[in-house]
Amino acid sequence: MGQLVQVRLGEYRQVYMYDANGVDCNRDDYVILEVDRGSEFGQVVSDKDAVCKGKTENAKGKILRIATEGDLKQIENNRMKAKDAMSICARKITDRKLDMQIVKSEYTFDSSKIIFMFTAEGRVDFRNLVKDLARVFRVRIELKQIGVRDKAKIVGGYGVCGRELCCSSYMHSFHPLSIKMAKEQGLPLNPSRISGVCGRIKCCMAYEFTVYKEFSKKLPKIGEKVSTQDGKGRVLDVNILKRLVTIEMEEGKIVKVEYPKPKDLVESA
């Protein structure tokens, strides 16, 4: 058993568990990591109190040390080189007339490899591009195709709520999303209303999905015919959180009926 810490590898890559290796590190600290093929840098994304105990053999690597001033200078130097590398890669893509868009580039800590992240509609044969880049930079080249959600996470921005994008601010990974989440919450199935800047369903759709799912139990659907104390009618609108149903009666009268909460919700409240 050992202490495991969540660290984002590099600046734009995934979050993994790493063996703390006795190094006392805090959230947002830059650390130097020992990985399979050399040394890497990363940023701690877990709180100090949230360090968990687990089998260190399940870790992706181990933390060697907190980044020193010299390490931070090297990281910054790599950032500057990555910008130049990105421009060169974009030019090579244009020369090769490849249907792909470069998003970001990143050097590993020891500068032994450059990772180029790109988006594309389908599969791209970039073998010749890799050869071109290898001749220019004389290091290992990795071209990594990412999705539009990953692009939004890397580029960043602000949502319609006015806050920084969830994916680029605090989310470590993406959770599954479906149109069913919007339906369960009674939202209009308008792509412009339920889609984020990435063009996919907003991540926040999942936050209250389970709550809406529980509160919608035994509620009628819009358009459904129901019977009330005042007679029969057709459902016009449903307020899931208030459990309030608007019904048009057969004679044209509009009534609002409040449905009781399910027993399990009453007990939990």
CYANA upper distance limits for C-alpha pairs under 8 A (distance plus 0.5 A):
  1 MET  CA     53 LYS  CA      6.84
  1 MET  CA     54 GLY  CA      5.76
  1 MET  CA     55 LYS  CA      5.46
  1 MET  CA     56 THR  CA      6.93
  2 GLY  CA     19 ASP  CA      7.47
  2 GLY  CA     20 ALA  CA      8.19
  2 GLY  CA     21 ASN  CA      8.34
  2 GLY  CA     53 LYS  CA      5.94
  2 GLY  CA     54 GLY  CA      6.17
  2 GLY  CA     55 LYS  CA      6.70
  2 GLY  CA     56 THR  CA      6.23
  3 GLN  CA     19 ASP  CA      6.48
  3 GLN  CA     20 ALA  CA      6.01
  3 GLN  CA     21 ASN  CA      7.84
  3 GLN  CA     22 GLY  CA      8.44
  3 GLN  CA     51 VAL  CA      6.90
  3 GLN  CA     52 CYS  CA      6.21
  3 GLN  CA     53 LYS  CA      5.17
  3 GLN  CA     54 GLY  CA      6.94
  3 GLN  CA     56 THR  CA      7.95
  4 LEU  CA     17 MET  CA      6.35
  4 LEU  CA     18 TYR  CA      5.86
  4 LEU  CA     19 ASP  CA      5.23
  4 LEU  CA     20 ALA  CA      6.01
  4 LEU  CA     51 VAL  CA      6.46
  4 LEU  CA     52 CYS  CA      5.93
  4 LEU  CA     53 LYS  CA      6.44
  4 LEU  CA     54 GLY  CA      7.02
  4 LEU  CA     56 THR  CA      7.57
  4 LEU  CA     59 ALA  CA      7.80
  5 VAL  CA     17 MET  CA      5.90
  5 VAL  CA     18 TYR  CA      5.76
  5 VAL  CA     19 ASP  CA      6.87
  5 VAL  CA     20 ALA  CA      6.42
  5 VAL  CA     44 VAL  CA      7.73
  5 VAL  CA     46 SER  CA      7.02
  5 VAL  CA     51 VAL  CA      6.01
  5 VAL  CA     52 CYS  CA      7.47
  6 GLN  CA     15 VAL  CA      6.87
  6 GLN  CA     16 TYR  CA      6.10
  6 GLN  CA     17 MET  CA      5.14
  6 GLN  CA     18 TYR  CA      6.82
  6 GLN  CA     44 VAL  CA      6.50
  6 GLN  CA     45 VAL  CA      6.19
  6 GLN  CA     46 SER  CA      5.81
  6 GLN  CA     51 VAL  CA      8.40
  7 VAL  CA     15 VAL  CA      5.90
  7 VAL  CA     16 TYR  CA      6.14
  7 VAL  CA     17 MET  CA      6.82
  7 VAL  CA     18 TYR  CA      7.25
  7 VAL  CA     42 GLY  CA      6.49
  7 VAL  CA     43 GLN  CA      5.89
  7 VAL  CA     44 VAL  CA      4.86
  7 VAL  CA     45 VAL  CA      6.02
  7 VAL  CA     46 SER  CA      7.80
  8 ARG  CA     12 TYR  CA      8.14
  8 ARG  CA     13 ARG  CA      6.87
  8 ARG  CA     14 GLN  CA      6.14
  8 ARG  CA     15 VAL  CA      4.64
  8 ARG  CA     16 TYR  CA      6.93
  8 ARG  CA     42 GLY  CA      5.82
  8 ARG  CA     43 GLN  CA      5.78
  8 ARG  CA     44 VAL  CA      6.90
  8 ARG  CA     45 VAL  CA      7.16
  9 LEU  CA     13 ARG  CA      5.90
  9 LEU  CA     14 GLN  CA      6.49
  9 LEU  CA     15 VAL  CA      6.69
  9 LEU  CA     16 TYR  CA      7.81
  9 LEU  CA     40 GLU  CA      7.92
  9 LEU  CA     41 PHE  CA      6.94
  9 LEU  CA     42 GLY  CA      4.97
  9 LEU  CA     43 GLN  CA      7.37
 10 GLY  CA     40 GLU  CA      7.57
 10 GLY  CA     41 PHE  CA      5.97
 10 GLY  CA     42 GLY  CA      5.13
 10 GLY  CA     43 GLN  CA      7.69
 10 GLY  CA    106 GLU  CA      8.32
 10 GLY  CA    108 THR  CA      7.65
 10 GLY  CA    109 PHE  CA      8.48
 11 GLU  CA     42 GLY  CA      7.28
 11 GLU  CA     43 GLN  CA      7.99
 11 GLU  CA    106 GLU  CA      8.41
 12 TYR  CA    154 ILE  CA      6.63
 14 GLN  CA    172 HIS  CA      7.92
 14 GLN  CA    173 SER  CA      8.11
 15 VAL  CA    172 HIS  CA      6.68
 15 VAL  CA    173 SER  CA      8.18
 16 TYR  CA     59 ALA  CA      8.12
 16 TYR  CA     60 LYS  CA      7.11
 17 MET  CA     58 ASN  CA      8.46
 17 MET  CA     59 ALA  CA      5.80
 17 MET  CA     60 LYS  CA      6.70
 17 MET  CA     61 GLY  CA      8.45
 18 TYR  CA     56 THR  CA      8.21
 18 TYR  CA     59 ALA  CA      5.31
 18 TYR  CA     60 LYS  CA      6.06
 18 TYR  CA     61 GLY  CA      5.77
 18 TYR  CA     62 LYS  CA      5.61
 18 TYR  CA     63 ILE  CA      7.14
 19 ASP  CA     56 THR  CA      6.25
 19 ASP  CA     59 ALA  CA      6.36
 19 ASP  CA     60 LYS  CA      8.34
 19 ASP  CA     61 GLY  CA      6.76
 19 ASP  CA     62 LYS  CA      4.88
 19 ASP  CA     63 ILE  CA      6.65
 20 ALA  CA     24 ASP  CA      8.08
 20 ALA  CA     62 LYS  CA      6.66
 20 ALA  CA     63 ILE  CA      5.95
 21 ASN  CA     62 LYS  CA      6.66
 21 ASN  CA     63 ILE  CA      6.44
 21 ASN  CA     64 LEU  CA      7.68
 23 VAL  CA     63 ILE  CA      7.42
 23 VAL  CA     64 LEU  CA      7.86
 23 VAL  CA     65 ARG  CA      6.80
 23 VAL  CA     66 ILE  CA      7.94
 25 CYS  CA     29 ASP  CA      6.97
 25 CYS  CA     44 VAL  CA      8.10
 25 CYS  CA     48 LYS  CA      7.55
 25 CYS  CA     66 ILE  CA      7.41
 26 ASN  CA     44 VAL  CA      7.26
 26 ASN  CA     46 SER  CA      8.20
 26 ASN  CA     47 ASP  CA      6.84
 26 ASN  CA     48 LYS  CA      5.78
 27 ARG  CA     43 GLN  CA      8.28
 27 ARG  CA     44 VAL  CA      5.55
 27 ARG  CA     45 VAL  CA      5.81
 27 ARG  CA     46 SER  CA      6.04
 27 ARG  CA     47 ASP  CA      5.57
 27 ARG  CA     48 LYS  CA      6.97
 28 ASP  CA     43 GLN  CA      6.18
 28 ASP  CA     44 VAL  CA      5.57
 28 ASP  CA     45 VAL  CA      6.46
 29 ASP  CA     43 GLN  CA      6.11
 29 ASP  CA     44 VAL  CA      5.97
 29 ASP  CA     66 ILE  CA      7.65
 29 ASP  CA     67 ALA  CA      8.32
 30 TYR  CA     41 PHE  CA      7.47
 30 TYR  CA     42 GLY  CA      6.19
 30 TYR  CA     43 GLN  CA      5.00
 30 TYR  CA     44 VAL  CA      6.99
 30 TYR  CA     66 ILE  CA      6.75
 30 TYR  CA     67 ALA  CA      5.94
 31 VAL  CA     41 PHE  CA      6.19
 31 VAL  CA     42 GLY  CA      6.00
 31 VAL  CA     43 GLN  CA      6.61
 31 VAL  CA     44 VAL  CA      7.77
 31 VAL  CA     63 ILE  CA      7.21
 31 VAL  CA     64 LEU  CA      7.93
 31 VAL  CA     65 ARG  CA      6.35
 31 VAL  CA     66 ILE  CA      4.94
 31 VAL  CA     67 ALA  CA      5.27
 32 ILE  CA     39 SER  CA      7.42
 32 ILE  CA     40 GLU  CA      6.34
 32 ILE  CA     41 PHE  CA      5.00
 32 ILE  CA     42 GLY  CA      7.04
 32 ILE  CA     63 ILE  CA      6.53
 32 ILE  CA     64 LEU  CA      6.07
 32 ILE  CA     65 ARG  CA      6.03
 32 ILE  CA     66 ILE  CA      6.76
 32 ILE  CA     67 ALA  CA      6.28
 33 LEU  CA     39 SER  CA      6.09
 33 LEU  CA     40 GLU  CA      5.52
 33 LEU  CA     41 PHE  CA      6.11
 33 LEU  CA     42 GLY  CA      7.62
 33 LEU  CA     61 GLY  CA      7.31
 33 LEU  CA     62 LYS  CA      6.19
 33 LEU  CA     63 ILE  CA      5.00
 33 LEU  CA     64 LEU  CA      5.88
 33 LEU  CA     65 ARG  CA      7.93
 34 GLU  CA     38 GLY  CA      6.79
 34 GLU  CA     39 SER  CA      5.29
 34 GLU  CA     40 GLU  CA      6.90
 34 GLU  CA     61 GLY  CA      6.11
 34 GLU  CA     62 LYS  CA      5.88
 34 GLU  CA     63 ILE  CA      6.74
 34 GLU  CA     64 LEU  CA      6.81
 35 VAL  CA     39 SER  CA      6.29
 35 VAL  CA     40 GLU  CA      7.26
 35 VAL  CA     60 LYS  CA      7.39
 35 VAL  CA     61 GLY  CA      5.38
 35 VAL  CA     62 LYS  CA      7.54
 36 ASP  CA     61 GLY  CA      7.75
 38 GLY  CA    110 ASP  CA      7.96
 39 SER  CA    108 THR  CA      8.38
 39 SER  CA    109 PHE  CA      6.88
 39 SER  CA    110 ASP  CA      6.73
 40 GLU  CA    108 THR  CA      6.38
 40 GLU  CA    109 PHE  CA      5.27
 40 GLU  CA    110 ASP  CA      7.33
 41 PHE  CA    108 THR  CA      7.87
 41 PHE  CA    109 PHE  CA      6.11
 46 SER  CA     50 ALA  CA      6.72
 46 SER  CA     51 VAL  CA      7.44
 47 ASP  CA     51 VAL  CA      7.29
 54 GLY  CA     58 ASN  CA      8.48
 55 LYS  CA     59 ALA  CA      7.97
 67 ALA  CA     71 ASP  CA      5.89
 67 ALA  CA     72 LEU  CA      6.81
 68 THR  CA     72 LEU  CA      6.75
 69 GLU  CA     73 LYS  CA      6.81
 70 GLY  CA     74 GLN  CA      6.83
 71 ASP  CA     75 ILE  CA      6.72
 72 LEU  CA     76 GLU  CA      6.66
 73 LYS  CA     77 ASN  CA      6.58
 74 GLN  CA     78 ASN  CA      6.60
 74 GLN  CA    109 PHE  CA      8.04
 75 ILE  CA     79 ARG  CA      6.81
 75 ILE  CA    109 PHE  CA      7.05
 76 GLU  CA     80 MET  CA      7.01
 77 ASN  CA     81 LYS  CA      6.85
 78 ASN  CA     82 ALA  CA      6.49
 78 ASN  CA    106 GLU  CA      8.03
 78 ASN  CA    107 TYR  CA      6.34
 78 ASN  CA    108 THR  CA      8.41
 78 ASN  CA    109 PHE  CA      7.98
 78 ASN  CA    111 SER  CA      7.87
 79 ARG  CA     83 LYS  CA      7.00
 79 ARG  CA    106 GLU  CA      7.45
 79 ARG  CA    107 TYR  CA      7.80
 80 MET  CA     84 ASP  CA      7.33
 81 LYS  CA     85 ALA  CA      6.66
 81 LYS  CA    107 TYR  CA      8.32
 82 ALA  CA     86 MET  CA      6.53
 82 ALA  CA    105 SER  CA      6.01
 82 ALA  CA    106 GLU  CA      5.83
 82 ALA  CA    107 TYR  CA      6.67
 82 ALA  CA    114 ILE  CA      8.31
 83 LYS  CA     87 SER  CA      7.02
 83 LYS  CA    105 SER  CA      7.54
 84 ASP  CA     88 ILE  CA      6.88
 85 ALA  CA     89 CYS  CA      6.57
 85 ALA  CA    105 SER  CA      7.51
 86 MET  CA     90 ALA  CA      6.64
 86 MET  CA    102 ILE  CA      7.86
 86 MET  CA    104 LYS  CA      7.24
 86 MET  CA    105 SER  CA      6.11
 86 MET  CA    116 PHE  CA      8.03
 87 SER  CA     91 ARG  CA      6.83
 88 ILE  CA     92 LYS  CA      6.78
 89 CYS  CA     93 ILE  CA      6.66
 89 CYS  CA    102 ILE  CA      8.13
 89 CYS  CA    133 LEU  CA      7.55
 90 ALA  CA     94 THR  CA      6.84
 90 ALA  CA    101 GLN  CA      8.20
 90 ALA  CA    102 ILE  CA      6.83
 91 ARG  CA     95 ASP  CA      6.74
 92 LYS  CA     96 ARG  CA      6.64
 92 LYS  CA    129 LEU  CA      7.48
 92 LYS  CA    132 ASP  CA      8.06
 92 LYS  CA    133 LEU  CA      8.46
 93 ILE  CA     97 LYS  CA      6.46
 93 ILE  CA     98 LEU  CA      6.04
 93 ILE  CA    100 MET  CA      7.97
 93 ILE  CA    129 LEU  CA      7.64
 94 THR  CA     98 LEU  CA      7.07
 96 ARG  CA    129 LEU  CA      7.91
 98 LEU  CA    124 VAL  CA      7.95
 98 LEU  CA    126 PHE  CA      8.38
 99 ASP  CA    120 ALA  CA      6.99
 99 ASP  CA    121 GLU  CA      8.32
 99 ASP  CA    124 VAL  CA      7.75
100 MET  CA    118 PHE  CA      7.04
100 MET  CA    119 THR  CA      6.28
100 MET  CA    120 ALA  CA      5.14
100 MET  CA    121 GLU  CA      8.14
100 MET  CA    124 VAL  CA      7.96
101 GLN  CA    118 PHE  CA      5.84
101 GLN  CA    119 THR  CA      5.80
101 GLN  CA    120 ALA  CA      6.93
102 ILE  CA    116 PHE  CA      7.59
102 ILE  CA    117 MET  CA      6.56
102 ILE  CA    118 PHE  CA      4.76
102 ILE  CA    119 THR  CA      7.11
103 VAL  CA    116 PHE  CA      8.17
103 VAL  CA    117 MET  CA      6.06
103 VAL  CA    118 PHE  CA      5.58
103 VAL  CA    119 THR  CA      7.56
103 VAL  CA    151 LYS  CA      7.43
103 VAL  CA    155 VAL  CA      8.39
104 LYS  CA    116 PHE  CA      6.54
104 LYS  CA    117 MET  CA      5.79
104 LYS  CA    118 PHE  CA      7.63
104 LYS  CA    154 ILE  CA      8.36
105 SER  CA    114 ILE  CA      7.39
105 SER  CA    115 ILE  CA      6.04
105 SER  CA    116 PHE  CA      4.91
105 SER  CA    117 MET  CA      6.59
106 GLU  CA    114 ILE  CA      6.14
106 GLU  CA    115 ILE  CA      5.69
106 GLU  CA    116 PHE  CA      7.11
107 TYR  CA    111 SER  CA      6.03
107 TYR  CA    112 SER  CA      8.10
107 TYR  CA    113 LYS  CA      6.42
107 TYR  CA    114 ILE  CA      5.02
107 TYR  CA    115 ILE  CA      6.81
108 THR  CA    112 SER  CA      6.91
108 THR  CA    113 LYS  CA      6.15
108 THR  CA    114 ILE  CA      6.91
108 THR  CA    115 ILE  CA      8.26
111 SER  CA    139 VAL  CA      8.28
112 SER  CA    139 VAL  CA      6.12
112 SER  CA    140 ARG  CA      6.79
113 LYS  CA    139 VAL  CA      5.97
113 LYS  CA    140 ARG  CA      5.00
113 LYS  CA    141 ILE  CA      6.24
113 LYS  CA    142 GLU  CA      7.80
114 ILE  CA    139 VAL  CA      7.69
114 ILE  CA    140 ARG  CA      6.94
114 ILE  CA    141 ILE  CA      5.73
114 ILE  CA    142 GLU  CA      6.71
115 ILE  CA    141 ILE  CA      6.71
115 ILE  CA    142 GLU  CA      5.23
115 ILE  CA    143 LEU  CA      6.45
115 ILE  CA    144 LYS  CA      7.56
116 PHE  CA    141 ILE  CA      8.25
116 PHE  CA    142 GLU  CA      6.64
116 PHE  CA    143 LEU  CA      5.33
116 PHE  CA    144 LYS  CA      6.52
117 MET  CA    143 LEU  CA      6.53
117 MET  CA    144 LYS  CA      5.29
117 MET  CA    145 GLN  CA      6.33
117 MET  CA    146 ILE  CA      7.00
118 PHE  CA    143 LEU  CA      7.90
118 PHE  CA    144 LYS  CA      6.78
118 PHE  CA    145 GLN  CA      5.53
118 PHE  CA    146 ILE  CA      6.46
119 THR  CA    145 GLN  CA      6.09
119 THR  CA    146 ILE  CA      5.98
119 THR  CA    147 GLY  CA      6.74
119 THR  CA    148 VAL  CA      7.65
119 THR  CA    151 LYS  CA      8.19
120 ALA  CA    124 VAL  CA      7.89
120 ALA  CA    145 GLN  CA      7.72
126 PHE  CA    130 VAL  CA      6.78
127 ARG  CA    131 LYS  CA      7.04
128 ASN  CA    132 ASP  CA      6.78
129 LEU  CA    133 LEU  CA      6.72
130 VAL  CA    134 ALA  CA      6.52
130 VAL  CA    141 ILE  CA      6.93
130 VAL  CA    142 GLU  CA      8.27
130 VAL  CA    143 LEU  CA      8.12
131 LYS  CA    135 ARG  CA      6.75
132 ASP  CA    136 VAL  CA      7.03
133 LEU  CA    137 PHE  CA      6.61
133 LEU  CA    138 ARG  CA      8.45
133 LEU  CA    141 ILE  CA      7.61
134 ALA  CA    138 ARG  CA      5.66
134 ALA  CA    139 VAL  CA      6.54
134 ALA  CA    140 ARG  CA      7.14
134 ALA  CA    141 ILE  CA      6.79
146 ILE  CA    150 ASP  CA      6.47
146 ILE  CA    151 LYS  CA      7.35
147 GLY  CA    151 LYS  CA      6.81
148 VAL  CA    152 ALA  CA      6.79
148 VAL  CA    198 CYS  CA      6.12
148 VAL  CA    199 GLY  CA      8.16
149 ARG  CA    153 LYS  CA      6.80
149 ARG  CA    198 CYS  CA      6.12
149 ARG  CA    200 ARG  CA      7.85
150 ASP  CA    154 ILE  CA      6.77
151 LYS  CA    155 VAL  CA      6.50
151 LYS  CA    198 CYS  CA      8.19
152 ALA  CA    156 GLY  CA      5.99
152 ALA  CA    157 GLY  CA      8.07
152 ALA  CA    167 CYS  CA      7.96
152 ALA  CA    168 SER  CA      7.80
152 ALA  CA    197 VAL  CA      7.73
152 ALA  CA    198 CYS  CA      6.30
153 LYS  CA    165 LEU  CA      8.10
153 LYS  CA    167 CYS  CA      5.57
153 LYS  CA    168 SER  CA      4.86
154 ILE  CA    168 SER  CA      7.02
155 VAL  CA    168 SER  CA      8.36
156 GLY  CA    164 GLU  CA      8.01
156 GLY  CA    165 LEU  CA      6.93
156 GLY  CA    168 SER  CA      5.96
157 GLY  CA    164 GLU  CA      6.39
157 GLY  CA    165 LEU  CA      6.32
157 GLY  CA    168 SER  CA      8.37
158 TYR  CA    162 GLY  CA      6.44
158 TYR  CA    163 ARG  CA      5.95
158 TYR  CA    164 GLU  CA      4.87
158 TYR  CA    165 LEU  CA      5.66
159 GLY  CA    163 ARG  CA      6.36
159 GLY  CA    164 GLU  CA      6.83
159 GLY  CA    165 LEU  CA      6.18
159 GLY  CA    196 GLY  CA      7.47
159 GLY  CA    197 VAL  CA      7.44
164 GLU  CA    168 SER  CA      7.85
164 GLU  CA    169 SER  CA      6.91
165 LEU  CA    169 SER  CA      6.60
166 CYS  CA    170 TYR  CA      6.47
166 CYS  CA    171 MET  CA      6.55
166 CYS  CA    203 CYS  CA      7.94
167 CYS  CA    171 MET  CA      5.38
167 CYS  CA    172 HIS  CA      7.98
167 CYS  CA    173 SER  CA      8.19
167 CYS  CA    174 PHE  CA      8.04
167 CYS  CA    203 CYS  CA      8.34
174 PHE  CA    203 CYS  CA      8.49
175 HIS  CA    203 CYS  CA      8.22
177 LEU  CA    181 MET  CA      7.82
177 LEU  CA    201 ILE  CA      7.29
177 LEU  CA    203 CYS  CA      7.73
177 LEU  CA    205 MET  CA      8.13
177 LEU  CA    206 ALA  CA      7.36
178 SER  CA    182 ALA  CA      8.26
178 SER  CA    201 ILE  CA      7.77
179 ILE  CA    183 LYS  CA      7.04
179 ILE  CA    201 ILE  CA      7.94
180 LYS  CA    184 GLU  CA      6.55
181 MET  CA    185 GLN  CA      6.90
181 MET  CA    205 MET  CA      6.78
181 MET  CA    206 ALA  CA      7.32
181 MET  CA    209 PHE  CA      6.51
182 ALA  CA    186 GLY  CA      6.85
182 ALA  CA    187 LEU  CA      5.82
182 ALA  CA    188 PRO  CA      8.02
182 ALA  CA    189 LEU  CA      7.51
182 ALA  CA    194 ILE  CA      7.89
182 ALA  CA    205 MET  CA      7.23
183 LYS  CA    187 LEU  CA      6.50
183 LYS  CA    188 PRO  CA      8.23
183 LYS  CA    189 LEU  CA      7.86
184 GLU  CA    209 PHE  CA      7.80
184 GLU  CA    212 TYR  CA      7.07
184 GLU  CA    213 LYS  CA      6.77
184 GLU  CA    216 SER  CA      8.17
185 GLN  CA    209 PHE  CA      7.49
185 GLN  CA    212 TYR  CA      6.28
185 GLN  CA    213 LYS  CA      8.12
185 GLN  CA    240 ILE  CA      7.84
186 GLY  CA    238 VAL  CA      8.26
186 GLY  CA    240 ILE  CA      8.15
187 LEU  CA    194 ILE  CA      8.49
188 PRO  CA    193 ARG  CA      7.92
188 PRO  CA    194 ILE  CA      8.43
189 LEU  CA    193 ARG  CA      8.05
189 LEU  CA    194 ILE  CA      7.57
190 ASN  CA    194 ILE  CA      6.89
191 PRO  CA    195 SER  CA      5.99
194 ILE  CA    201 ILE  CA      6.22
194 ILE  CA    202 LYS  CA      6.53
195 SER  CA    199 GLY  CA      5.91
195 SER  CA    200 ARG  CA      5.64
195 SER  CA    201 ILE  CA      4.85
195 SER  CA    202 LYS  CA      5.62
196 GLY  CA    200 ARG  CA      6.32
196 GLY  CA    201 ILE  CA      6.50
196 GLY  CA    202 LYS  CA      5.25
196 GLY  CA    203 CYS  CA      8.25
201 ILE  CA    205 MET  CA      7.85
203 CYS  CA    207 TYR  CA      8.17
204 CYS  CA    208 GLU  CA      8.25
205 MET  CA    209 PHE  CA      7.01
206 ALA  CA    210 THR  CA      8.30
208 GLU  CA    212 TYR  CA      6.76
209 PHE  CA    213 LYS  CA      6.54
210 THR  CA    214 GLU  CA      6.72
211 VAL  CA    215 PHE  CA      6.65
212 TYR  CA    216 SER  CA      6.42
212 TYR  CA    240 ILE  CA      7.22
212 TYR  CA    241 LEU  CA      7.53
213 LYS  CA    217 LYS  CA      7.30
214 GLU  CA    265 LEU  CA      8.29
215 PHE  CA    240 ILE  CA      6.68
215 PHE  CA    241 LEU  CA      6.89
215 PHE  CA    243 ARG  CA      7.72
215 PHE  CA    261 LYS  CA      7.71
215 PHE  CA    262 PRO  CA      8.31
215 PHE  CA    265 LEU  CA      8.35
216 SER  CA    240 ILE  CA      6.20
216 SER  CA    241 LEU  CA      8.49
216 SER  CA    243 ARG  CA      7.97
217 LYS  CA    262 PRO  CA      7.70
219 LEU  CA    240 ILE  CA      8.44
219 LEU  CA    243 ARG  CA      7.92
219 LEU  CA    259 TYR  CA      7.93
220 PRO  CA    224 GLU  CA      6.92
220 PRO  CA    226 VAL  CA      8.18
220 PRO  CA    235 VAL  CA      7.86
220 PRO  CA    238 VAL  CA      8.32
220 PRO  CA    245 VAL  CA      8.49
221 LYS  CA    235 VAL  CA      7.43
221 LYS  CA    238 VAL  CA      7.88
222 ILE  CA    234 ARG  CA      8.40
222 ILE  CA    235 VAL  CA      5.54
222 ILE  CA    236 LEU  CA      6.08
222 ILE  CA    237 ASP  CA      6.31
222 ILE  CA    238 VAL  CA      7.29
223 GLY  CA    234 ARG  CA      6.34
223 GLY  CA    235 VAL  CA      5.53
223 GLY  CA    236 LEU  CA      6.71
224 GLU  CA    234 ARG  CA      6.20
224 GLU  CA    235 VAL  CA      6.01
225 LYS  CA    232 LYS  CA      7.66
225 LYS  CA    233 GLY  CA      6.17
225 LYS  CA    234 ARG  CA      4.94
225 LYS  CA    235 VAL  CA      6.86
226 VAL  CA    232 LYS  CA      6.26
226 VAL  CA    233 GLY  CA      6.10
226 VAL  CA    234 ARG  CA      6.63
226 VAL  CA    235 VAL  CA      7.69
227 SER  CA    231 GLY  CA      6.22
227 SER  CA    232 LYS  CA      4.85
227 SER  CA    233 GLY  CA      6.91
228 THR  CA    232 LYS  CA      6.47
228 THR  CA    233 GLY  CA      8.19
231 GLY  CA    249 MET  CA      7.55
231 GLY  CA    250 GLU  CA      8.36
232 LYS  CA    249 MET  CA      6.48
232 LYS  CA    250 GLU  CA      6.85
233 GLY  CA    247 ILE  CA      6.46
233 GLY  CA    248 GLU  CA      5.78
233 GLY  CA    249 MET  CA      4.54
233 GLY  CA    250 GLU  CA      5.90
234 ARG  CA    247 ILE  CA      5.94
234 ARG  CA    248 GLU  CA      5.75
234 ARG  CA    249 MET  CA      6.99
234 ARG  CA    250 GLU  CA      8.32
235 VAL  CA    245 VAL  CA      7.47
235 VAL  CA    246 THR  CA      6.48
235 VAL  CA    247 ILE  CA      4.98
235 VAL  CA    248 GLU  CA      6.88
236 LEU  CA    245 VAL  CA      8.19
236 LEU  CA    246 THR  CA      5.98
236 LEU  CA    247 ILE  CA      5.98
236 LEU  CA    248 GLU  CA      7.05
237 ASP  CA    245 VAL  CA      6.41
237 ASP  CA    246 THR  CA      5.53
237 ASP  CA    247 ILE  CA      7.73
238 VAL  CA    243 ARG  CA      7.62
238 VAL  CA    244 LEU  CA      6.51
238 VAL  CA    245 VAL  CA      5.09
238 VAL  CA    246 THR  CA      6.80
239 ASN  CA    243 ARG  CA      5.97
239 ASN  CA    244 LEU  CA      5.56
239 ASN  CA    245 VAL  CA      6.75
240 ILE  CA    244 LEU  CA      7.29
242 LYS  CA    258 GLU  CA      8.23
243 ARG  CA    258 GLU  CA      6.37
243 ARG  CA    259 TYR  CA      5.99
243 ARG  CA    260 PRO  CA      7.81
243 ARG  CA    261 LYS  CA      7.99
244 LEU  CA    256 LYS  CA      7.11
244 LEU  CA    257 VAL  CA      6.25
244 LEU  CA    258 GLU  CA      5.00
244 LEU  CA    259 TYR  CA      6.77
245 VAL  CA    256 LYS  CA      6.05
245 VAL  CA    257 VAL  CA      5.70
245 VAL  CA    258 GLU  CA      6.77
245 VAL  CA    259 TYR  CA      7.96
246 THR  CA    254 ILE  CA      7.53
246 THR  CA    255 VAL  CA      6.40
246 THR  CA    256 LYS  CA      4.97
246 THR  CA    257 VAL  CA      6.96
247 ILE  CA    254 ILE  CA      6.22
247 ILE  CA    255 VAL  CA      5.84
247 ILE  CA    256 LYS  CA      6.58
247 ILE  CA    257 VAL  CA      7.99
248 GLU  CA    252 GLY  CA      6.43
248 GLU  CA    253 LYS  CA      6.27
248 GLU  CA    254 ILE  CA      5.08
248 GLU  CA    255 VAL  CA      6.97
249 MET  CA    253 LYS  CA      5.62
249 MET  CA    254 ILE  CA      6.62
249 MET  CA    255 VAL  CA      7.84
261 LYS  CA    265 LEU  CA      6.71
261 LYS  CA    266 VAL  CA      6.73
262 PRO  CA    266 VAL  CA      6.97
263 LYS  CA    267 GLU  CA      6.72
264 ASP  CA    268 SER  CA      6.71
265 LEU  CA    269 ALA  CA      6.64
